Amino acid sequence: MDIMPTVKIIEKEIIQLRRHIHQNPELSFQEFKTAQLIEDYLRKLPSFKVIRLGKTGVIGILKGKLSAPKKTLALRADIDALPIQEKTSLPFSSKNEGVMHGCGHDIHTSILLGTAKILSNLADKFSGTVKFIFQPGEEKAAGAQQLIKLGVLLNPDVDAIIALHCWPEIPAGTVGVKRGTMLAATDLLNLKIIGESGHAAHPNDCVDPIYISSQIVIAIQEIISRELSPNESAVISFGQINGGTASNIIPGEVVLSGTVRTLNLTTRNSMPERIKRISDSIAKAFRGKARVEYFFTCSPIIPDESLIKNMEKAVKQTIGKDNLIYLKNPSMGSDDFSHYLDRVPGLFFRVGTQNAKEPFYPLHSPYFNADEKSIGTGISVMVATVIEYFLS
């Protein structure tokens, strides 16, 4: 089935849709206008059932007409933006102060809408049910869990799920996949260091939680360099340190927040004990106390082998096998798509957004600018992978 001509026909329309979404970004769980746009678009497509799940989740259900549907495949796109001030100077740059689609969720959403449009016109070519999940709150690592609790994987029950994600490290026009662990598990860490406040001129009369915190931040890195195998990857990073009200007052407490990223469950499960042991010991050594809160957030993402094979066939039929890149290394990034994979097999793949003529900027940069060639590529591969799934 040659779907490329159909993709070409709708590509301009979907690019304009993407630009509208990009220009009107909304933060996690505030995606009201984005959700309404998606819902309105899906309702115009033939054979679609559309459901609003939660306040900003939108679900589209399309049943193939070839025979009685036996399998249900879910396709997911995240729809939320980041709290970033855009600096791209694009003619369609964000109109919302301090909010930007800096992770490419506008690309993901438009690709899935284009996929929905094409599959709605191909319903008589496949047997099966496709469930389109437009998910809020991925950047808060909470949207997938919310929709799962609301029953997104049920009625009809989902047998497998697919998602894609922008990747500026590979060229537009290509897609990337990795066998084995593709993205890291990511967990959240809060530390409260408790001391005794007093005058900065008399530190001997105080217990300084800022000093204790600085020692803990440094010492925790010893887990990576001295407790884990050199062949194993993990990352512990602190993004926030809060404490104190004035330069001449030693505060009573300091709060640190960070993230822990690991590639296997053994290492992941060992991290709370390691961090608590070091934090407690250092705080005690300097007469303070440490309270550790550790939250398991997102599991590693490991694509299903049979779905990778479906995708390989789909790529050969559409953009060509030379445009499929096998990624060598896992990313220490994460995605709450992992919550779906904790329940059903799935495929997560990259869609290249790099334009060789433009400067390179990573995801979450205020200058990130995805090459729109990626939209047609993503639609083509997604549609063909769906067809292959139902044929397999």
KAMO-V775087 format. One record per residue. N is the residue number from 1. SS is DSSP state (h for helix, s for strand, l for the rest). PHI is phi in whole degrees, 0 to 359 (* if undefined). Layout:
# KAMO-V775087
N;SS;PHI
N;SS;PHI
This chain:
# KAMO-V775087
1;l;*
2;l;269
3;l;262
4;h;301
5;h;300
6;h;293
7;h;299
8;h;300
9;h;296
10;h;264
11;h;302
12;h;298
13;h;299
14;h;290
15;h;297
16;h;296
17;h;296
18;h;299
19;h;295
20;h;295
21;h;296
22;h;298
23;h;285
24;l;233
25;l;286
26;l;224
27;l;287
28;l;307
29;l;65
30;l;240
31;l;276
32;h;292
33;h;289
34;h;297
35;h;298
36;h;293
37;h;300
38;h;297
39;h;299
40;h;298
41;h;295
42;h;294
43;h;294
44;l;276
45;l;274
46;l;293
47;l;72
48;s;266
49;s;256
50;s;240
51;s;230
52;s;267
53;s;244
54;l;71
55;l;279
56;l;227
57;s;272
58;s;235
59;s;240
60;s;245
61;s;239
62;s;233
63;s;257
64;l;293
65;l;254
66;l;295
67;l;197
68;l;300
69;l;301
70;l;248
71;l;238
72;s;238
73;s;246
74;s;261
75;s;237
76;s;240
77;s;231
78;s;270
79;l;239
80;l;270
81;l;249
82;s;251
83;l;280
84;l;231
85;l;275
86;l;293
87;l;230
88;l;277
89;l;64
90;l;294
91;l;297
92;l;246
93;l;293
94;l;305
95;l;267
96;l;260
97;l;304
98;l;74
99;l;228
100;s;209
101;l;278
102;l;271
103;l;242
104;l;82
105;h;294
106;h;294
107;h;294
108;h;301
109;h;295
110;h;293
111;h;299
112;h;290
113;h;293
114;h;295
115;h;297
116;h;298
117;h;296
118;h;292
119;h;294
120;h;296
121;l;269
122;l;246
123;h;301
124;h;276
125;h;253
126;l;216
127;l;246
128;l;143
129;s;247
130;s;251
131;s;250
132;s;267
133;s;248
134;s;258
135;s;258
136;l;278
137;l;65
138;h;293
139;h;294
140;h;266
141;l;54
142;l;227
143;h;292
144;h;298
145;h;299
146;h;299
147;h;292
148;h;298
149;h;298
150;l;275
151;l;95
152;l;297
153;l;269
154;l;244
155;l;51
156;l;278
157;l;291
158;l;280
159;l;267
160;s;201
161;s;216
162;s;228
163;s;215
164;s;236
165;s;212
166;s;305
167;s;212
168;s;287
169;s;273
170;s;234
171;s;293
172;l;301
173;l;99
174;l;242
175;s;231
176;s;228
177;s;213
178;l;222
179;l;280
180;l;81
181;s;295
182;s;255
183;s;231
184;l;281
185;s;288
186;s;230
187;s;235
188;s;253
189;s;227
190;s;238
191;s;239
192;s;247
193;s;257
194;s;252
195;l;234
196;s;226
197;l;282
198;s;174
199;s;283
200;h;296
201;h;284
202;h;231
203;h;297
204;h;293
205;h;267
206;l;237
207;s;239
208;l;274
209;h;288
210;h;291
211;h;296
212;h;299
213;h;300
214;h;296
215;h;292
216;h;292
217;h;303
218;h;290
219;h;292
220;h;296
221;h;294
222;h;296
223;h;301
224;h;290
225;h;275
226;h;231
227;h;251
228;l;259
229;l;298
230;l;300
231;l;273
232;l;247
233;l;256
234;s;200
235;s;223
236;s;237
237;s;228
238;s;259
239;s;255
240;s;218
241;s;227
242;s;234
243;l;178
244;l;92
245;l;232
246;l;206
247;l;289
248;l;249
249;s;235
250;s;280
251;l;284
252;l;275
253;s;205
254;s;226
255;s;242
256;s;243
257;s;232
258;s;206
259;s;225
260;s;237
261;s;235
262;s;222
263;l;250
264;l;219
265;h;290
266;h;298
267;h;296
268;h;304
269;h;290
270;h;276
271;h;295
272;h;304
273;h;295
274;h;299
275;h;293
276;h;294
277;h;301
278;h;293
279;h;296
280;h;298
281;h;294
282;h;291
283;h;299
284;h;295
285;h;299
286;l;251
287;l;73
288;l;251
289;s;227
290;s;234
291;s;241
292;s;249
293;s;244
294;s;232
295;s;239
296;s;290
297;s;245
298;s;232
299;l;285
300;l;297
301;s;259
302;s;234
303;l;297
304;l;286
305;h;297
306;h;295
307;h;287
308;h;299
309;h;296
310;h;300
311;h;293
312;h;301
313;h;296
314;h;296
315;h;297
316;h;301
317;h;281
318;l;243
319;l;272
320;l;96
321;h;298
322;h;291
323;h;260
324;s;258
325;s;255
326;s;269
327;l;290
328;l;281
329;l;241
330;l;290
331;s;267
332;l;277
333;l;286
334;l;216
335;l;204
336;l;286
337;l;305
338;h;300
339;h;294
340;h;292
341;h;290
342;l;292
343;l;241
344;l;220
345;s;293
346;s;203
347;s;233
348;s;236
349;s;225
350;s;263
351;s;244
352;s;295
353;s;233
354;s;279
355;l;254
356;l;298
357;l;272
358;l;248
359;l;298
360;l;277
361;l;227
362;l;282
363;l;302
364;l;74
365;l;274
366;l;293
367;l;256
368;l;300
369;l;219
370;l;285
371;l;292
372;l;289
373;h;300
374;h;296
375;h;293
376;h;298
377;h;299
378;h;297
379;h;298
380;h;301
381;h;292
382;h;295
383;h;299
384;h;295
385;h;293
386;h;299
387;h;300
388;h;297
389;h;299
390;h;285
391;h;277
392;l;281
